Amino acid sequence: MQTKTVSLQDTLNQNLEQLAQQTGRSIDELIQEALELYLAQQAKPMPRSMGIGASGMKNLARRTEELLWTED
């Protein structure tokens, strides 16, 4: 295992210390778990279908009824 040094904002550090005390876990343990969860989430690829139906219309959601019921 390697050691890393990070700088935390005061509030984040206080919240981390408080959570460690409440849960009886070490700060190292909490940081390791948080990083593992974050990295696992980032590694998930976007579905290939994302953006496939992009219309380019910025107001599409507001105009659904109007657009659905217009005749060509």
Backbone as CSV, one residue per row, in Angstrom:
resi,resn,N_x,N_y,N_z,CA_x,CA_y,CA_z,C_x,C_y,C_z
1,MET,0.851,-1.171,0.000,0.000,0.000,0.000,0.899,1.237,0.000
2,GLN,0.470,2.245,-0.734,1.234,3.485,-0.813,0.579,4.570,0.031
3,THR,1.383,5.512,0.459,0.893,6.637,1.248,0.779,7.859,0.345
4,LYS,-0.350,8.555,0.445,-0.590,9.796,-0.292,-0.908,10.890,0.711
5,THR,-0.551,12.101,0.384,-0.852,13.250,1.233,-1.840,14.139,0.509
6,VAL,-2.925,14.500,1.186,-3.926,15.392,0.591,-4.200,16.538,1.555
7,SER,-4.601,17.668,1.001,-5.019,18.812,1.804,-6.537,18.882,1.770
8,LEU,-7.144,19.000,2.941,-8.602,19.055,3.038,-9.039,20.408,3.570
9,GLN,-10.168,20.879,3.070,-10.757,22.088,3.631,-11.160,21.779,5.068
10,ASP,-11.171,22.803,5.905,-11.456,22.609,7.328,-12.775,21.886,7.574
11,THR,-13.828,22.305,6.868,-15.133,21.672,7.097,-15.128,20.208,6.680
12,LEU,-14.481,19.910,5.576,-14.403,18.524,5.120,-13.632,17.681,6.131
13,ASN,-12.557,18.220,6.636,-11.760,17.514,7.642,-12.572,17.278,8.916
14,GLN,-13.309,18.290,9.358,-14.136,18.144,10.565,-15.216,17.090,10.361
15,ASN,-15.869,17.118,9.200,-16.901,16.129,8.911,-16.324,14.718,8.864
16,LEU,-15.146,14.595,8.299,-14.481,13.304,8.210,-14.118,12.775,9.598
17,GLU,-13.561,13.635,10.435,-13.215,13.235,11.798,-14.457,12.839,12.592
18,GLN,-15.533,13.594,12.403,-16.781,13.305,13.108,-17.355,11.959,12.658
19,LEU,-17.333,11.697,11.358,-17.844,10.424,10.839,-17.001,9.256,11.344
20,ALA,-15.696,9.435,11.394,-14.813,8.380,11.897,-15.146,8.062,13.355
21,GLN,-15.371,9.108,14.131,-15.695,8.910,15.547,-17.064,8.235,15.705
22,GLN,-18.054,8.663,14.922,-19.403,8.099,15.018,-19.454,6.638,14.592
23,THR,-18.680,6.286,13.580,-18.744,4.929,13.033,-17.703,3.986,13.618
24,GLY,-16.728,4.553,14.351,-15.681,3.721,14.911,-14.693,3.225,13.862
25,ARG,-14.660,3.903,12.730,-13.740,3.535,11.652,-12.626,4.569,11.575
26,SER,-11.518,4.175,10.972,-10.401,5.112,10.842,-10.644,6.050,9.664
27,ILE,-9.991,7.195,9.721,-10.085,8.159,8.625,-9.531,7.533,7.347
28,ASP,-8.437,6.790,7.465,-7.869,6.101,6.299,-8.894,5.180,5.639
29,GLU,-9.614,4.450,6.472,-10.635,3.520,5.983,-11.739,4.265,5.216
30,LEU,-12.204,5.368,5.794,-13.279,6.147,5.174,-12.833,6.749,3.841
31,ILE,-11.618,7.280,3.800,-11.106,7.882,2.572,-10.927,6.814,1.502
32,GLN,-10.385,5.655,1.888,-10.185,4.569,0.941,-11.523,4.136,0.332
33,GLU,-12.542,3.967,1.171,-13.857,3.548,0.686,-14.461,4.608,-0.243
34,ALA,-14.348,5.867,0.140,-14.903,6.950,-0.675,-14.232,7.007,-2.038
35,LEU,-12.916,6.851,-2.072,-12.193,6.871,-3.346,-12.540,5.673,-4.216
36,GLU,-12.668,4.502,-3.605,-13.045,3.308,-4.370,-14.416,3.487,-5.015
37,LEU,-15.375,4.003,-4.257,-16.715,4.233,-4.795,-16.694,5.266,-5.918
38,TYR,-15.958,6.347,-5.713,-15.873,7.410,-6.712,-15.240,6.895,-7.995
39,LEU,-14.134,6.188,-7.879,-13.432,5.691,-9.062,-14.251,4.635,-9.800
40,ALA,-14.974,3.804,-9.075,-15.831,2.803,-9.719,-16.944,3.486,-10.505
41,GLN,-17.483,4.557,-9.962,-18.548,5.293,-10.645,-18.014,5.978,-11.904
42,GLN,-16.819,6.526,-11.827,-16.224,7.223,-12.970,-15.859,6.270,-14.090
43,ALA,-15.603,5.011,-13.765,-15.158,4.038,-14.760,-16.308,3.516,-15.619
44,LYS,-17.551,3.746,-15.212,-18.695,3.244,-15.971,-18.834,4.044,-17.267
45,PRO,-18.781,3.361,-18.402,-18.930,4.078,-19.668,-20.377,4.539,-19.874
46,MET,-20.530,5.603,-20.603,-21.859,6.103,-20.939,-22.500,5.131,-21.930
47,PRO,-23.802,4.929,-21.837,-24.469,4.076,-22.813,-24.274,4.619,-24.225
48,ARG,-24.127,3.728,-25.183,-23.902,4.152,-26.563,-25.089,4.931,-27.112
49,SER,-26.260,4.747,-26.513,-27.449,5.429,-27.006,-27.557,6.876,-26.529
50,MET,-26.682,7.296,-25.628,-26.738,8.668,-25.125,-26.551,9.657,-26.266
51,GLY,-27.482,10.578,-26.410,-27.372,11.621,-27.413,-27.843,11.217,-28.793
52,ILE,-28.284,9.976,-28.957,-28.663,9.498,-30.283,-29.884,10.247,-30.826
53,GLY,-30.733,10.720,-29.927,-31.931,11.415,-30.378,-31.857,12.916,-30.181
54,ALA,-30.685,13.457,-30.168,-30.526,14.891,-29.943,-31.186,15.675,-31.072
55,SER,-32.168,16.499,-30.720,-32.920,17.236,-31.728,-32.315,18.598,-32.022
56,GLY,-31.543,19.103,-31.073,-31.002,20.450,-31.231,-31.989,21.521,-30.793
57,MET,-33.195,21.107,-30.389,-34.213,22.067,-29.928,-34.081,22.236,-28.421
58,LYS,-33.767,23.422,-27.966,-33.550,23.659,-26.543,-34.855,23.709,-25.750
59,ASN,-35.977,23.961,-26.403,-37.255,24.086,-25.695,-38.161,22.884,-25.950
60,LEU,-37.620,21.769,-26.349,-38.410,20.599,-26.713,-39.297,20.120,-25.568
61,ALA,-38.780,20.056,-24.356,-39.554,19.559,-23.223,-40.771,20.432,-22.951
62,ARG,-40.649,21.738,-23.117,-41.775,22.647,-22.868,-42.804,22.597,-23.986
63,ARG,-42.391,22.181,-25.170,-43.285,22.223,-26.330,-43.794,20.851,-26.752
64,THR,-43.722,19.833,-25.899,-44.094,18.482,-26.324,-45.523,18.408,-26.853
65,GLU,-46.471,18.947,-26.122,-47.872,18.871,-26.568,-48.054,19.556,-27.918
66,GLU,-47.509,20.727,-28.043,-47.623,21.481,-29.292,-47.019,20.700,-30.456
67,LEU,-45.855,20.139,-30.241,-45.159,19.435,-31.317,-45.787,18.084,-31.645
68,LEU,-46.346,17.420,-30.632,-46.965,16.116,-30.868,-48.267,16.215,-31.669
69,TRP,-48.987,17.304,-31.503,-50.307,17.401,-32.106,-50.360,18.296,-33.339
70,THR,-49.240,18.675,-33.863,-49.269,19.474,-35.098,-49.284,18.531,-36.294
71,GLU,-50.013,18.930,-37.315,-50.077,18.115,-38.525,-49.017,18.590,-39.500
72,ASP,-48.464,17.664,-40.225,-47.427,18.008,-41.209,-48.028,18.642,-42.441
